[in-house]
Amino acid sequence: MTRSNPFKRIACATIVVLASGAGPAAADDAALNADELARWTMSLTRIRDMTPEWGVQGADAFKTSSDAGVPVFYLDVRKPEEWEKGVVQGAVKIRLTELATETGLAELPKDKSTIIAIYCKSGHRSALALPLLHQLGYPNAISMKGGYEGWIEAGYPITGATGE
């Protein structure tokens, strides 16, 4: 197994910073002080958080991944009365309001690197669940753009809530 060279990563990051103009004022000022580094990091975080597509993928991306054999954990955060209309095949159903409870947490994958496709009816509740799952240590939690309605519009398989 080869190990990643940390100096190579730092050098690449420095090149990106200098090229973008977000780093030190002059290229010969090679050392970033703590304040500049903190300001640069905060800027990147704010840009990421302002980007509406960050953490969002369409139903096609999840279905294609599943069909290719990539394990995807489908998480339905709708209400029980909505589940009666059907759910994505294989989805785990946890109401948004119960996601952070002991019962809800027990239903989540043990492997924190699992791809989690979060969906609700149209995308609002799944967008609310996204930062919670990230804070719980699931970096690959992604909100499904268009939610259950988008899945249905794409013609992808569902199952009824009864008999599951």
C-alpha positions as CSV (number, residue, x, y, z in Angstrom):
1,M,0.0,0.0,0.0
2,T,1.4,3.4,-0.9
3,R,1.2,6.3,1.5
4,S,0.1,9.7,0.4
5,N,2.9,12.3,0.7
6,P,1.6,15.1,3.0
7,F,4.1,17.6,1.6
8,K,2.8,17.0,-2.0
9,R,-0.8,17.7,-0.8
10,I,0.3,20.9,1.0
11,A,2.2,22.0,-2.1
12,C,-0.8,21.4,-4.3
13,A,-3.1,23.3,-1.9
14,T,-0.6,26.2,-1.8
15,I,-0.5,26.4,-5.6
16,V,-4.3,26.5,-5.7
17,V,-4.4,29.2,-3.1
18,L,-1.7,31.3,-4.8
19,A,-3.3,30.9,-8.2
20,S,-6.7,31.9,-6.9
21,G,-5.5,35.0,-5.2
22,A,-7.0,33.8,-1.9
23,G,-3.7,33.3,-0.2
24,P,-0.8,35.6,0.7
25,A,-0.6,39.0,-1.1
26,A,2.6,38.1,-2.8
27,A,3.9,34.8,-4.2
28,D,7.2,35.3,-2.5
29,D,5.4,35.3,0.9
30,A,5.4,31.6,1.1
31,A,4.4,31.2,4.7
32,L,0.7,31.6,5.6
33,N,0.2,32.8,9.1
34,A,-2.6,31.4,11.3
35,D,-4.9,34.4,10.6
36,E,-4.6,34.1,6.8
37,L,-5.1,30.4,6.9
38,A,-8.2,30.7,9.1
39,R,-9.6,33.4,6.8
40,W,-9.0,31.3,3.7
41,T,-10.5,28.2,5.3
42,M,-13.6,30.2,6.4
43,S,-14.0,31.6,2.9
44,L,-14.0,28.1,1.3
45,T,-16.5,26.9,3.9
46,R,-18.8,29.8,3.2
47,I,-18.6,29.3,-0.5
48,R,-19.4,25.6,-0.1
49,D,-22.4,26.3,2.2
50,M,-23.7,29.0,-0.2
51,T,-23.6,26.6,-3.2
52,P,-27.2,25.3,-3.6
53,E,-26.0,22.0,-5.3
54,W,-23.6,21.1,-2.5
55,G,-24.7,17.8,-1.0
56,V,-27.5,17.3,-3.6
57,Q,-27.8,14.7,-6.4
58,G,-30.7,13.7,-8.6
59,A,-32.4,10.4,-8.5
60,D,-30.5,9.3,-11.7
61,A,-27.2,9.4,-9.9
62,F,-28.3,7.2,-7.1
63,K,-30.1,4.7,-9.3
64,T,-27.1,4.5,-11.7
65,S,-24.8,3.9,-8.7
66,S,-27.1,1.2,-7.3
67,D,-27.4,-0.5,-10.7
68,A,-23.6,-0.5,-11.0
69,G,-23.3,-2.3,-7.7
70,V,-22.4,0.6,-5.5
71,P,-24.1,0.2,-2.1
72,V,-26.5,3.1,-1.5
73,F,-28.4,3.4,1.8
74,Y,-31.8,5.0,0.9
75,L,-33.2,7.0,3.9
76,D,-36.8,8.1,3.7
77,V,-37.4,10.9,6.2
78,R,-41.1,11.4,5.3
79,K,-44.1,10.8,7.6
80,P,-45.8,7.4,8.0
81,E,-48.9,8.5,6.1
82,E,-46.6,9.3,3.2
83,W,-44.9,5.9,3.4
84,E,-48.3,4.3,2.7
85,K,-48.0,5.7,-0.9
86,G,-44.8,3.8,-1.4
87,V,-41.1,4.0,-0.7
88,V,-37.9,3.5,-2.7
89,Q,-37.1,-0.2,-2.8
90,G,-34.9,-1.1,0.1
91,A,-35.3,2.3,1.9
92,V,-35.1,2.6,5.6
93,K,-37.9,4.8,7.0
94,I,-37.1,7.2,9.8
95,R,-39.2,10.4,10.3
96,L,-37.1,13.5,10.2
97,T,-38.3,14.4,13.7
98,E,-37.0,11.0,14.9
99,L,-33.7,10.9,13.1
100,A,-31.6,12.2,16.1
101,T,-33.3,9.9,18.6
102,E,-31.8,6.7,19.9
103,T,-34.2,4.6,17.8
104,G,-33.4,6.6,14.7
105,L,-29.7,6.5,15.2
106,A,-29.8,2.7,15.6
107,E,-31.3,2.4,12.1
108,L,-28.4,4.3,10.4
109,P,-25.5,2.4,8.9
110,K,-22.6,1.4,11.2
111,D,-20.1,2.2,8.5
112,K,-19.9,6.0,8.5
113,S,-18.5,6.1,4.9
114,T,-21.7,4.6,3.5
115,I,-23.4,6.6,0.7
116,I,-26.7,7.7,2.2
117,A,-29.4,9.0,-0.3
118,I,-31.7,11.0,1.9
119,Y,-35.2,11.8,0.5
120,C,-38.6,13.1,1.5
121,K,-41.5,14.2,-0.7
122,S,-39.8,16.9,-2.7
123,G,-36.4,17.7,-1.1
124,H,-37.0,20.1,1.8
125,R,-36.9,17.8,4.8
126,S,-34.0,15.8,3.3
127,A,-32.1,19.1,3.0
128,L,-32.7,19.6,6.7
129,A,-31.5,16.1,7.5
130,L,-28.3,16.5,5.5
131,P,-26.3,18.7,7.9
132,L,-27.5,16.6,10.9
133,L,-26.1,13.4,9.2
134,H,-22.9,15.2,8.4
135,Q,-22.5,16.3,12.0
136,L,-23.1,12.7,13.0
137,G,-20.1,11.7,11.0
138,Y,-21.7,10.6,7.7
139,P,-19.7,12.6,5.1
140,N,-21.4,10.8,2.2
141,A,-24.9,11.7,3.1
142,I,-26.5,13.4,0.1
143,S,-30.0,14.8,-0.4
144,M,-31.9,13.5,-3.3
145,K,-32.9,16.4,-5.5
146,G,-36.7,16.2,-6.2
147,G,-37.2,13.7,-3.4
148,Y,-39.7,10.8,-3.8
149,E,-41.6,12.8,-6.5
150,G,-38.4,13.0,-8.6
151,W,-37.8,9.2,-8.1
152,I,-41.4,8.5,-9.3
153,E,-41.1,10.9,-12.3
154,A,-38.0,9.0,-13.4
155,G,-40.0,5.8,-13.4
156,Y,-37.8,4.0,-10.8
157,P,-39.1,1.1,-8.7
158,I,-41.0,1.6,-5.5
159,T,-42.6,-0.8,-3.0
160,G,-45.7,-0.3,-0.8
161,A,-45.3,0.3,2.9
162,T,-47.4,-2.8,3.8
163,G,-45.8,-6.2,3.8
164,E,-42.3,-4.8,4.3
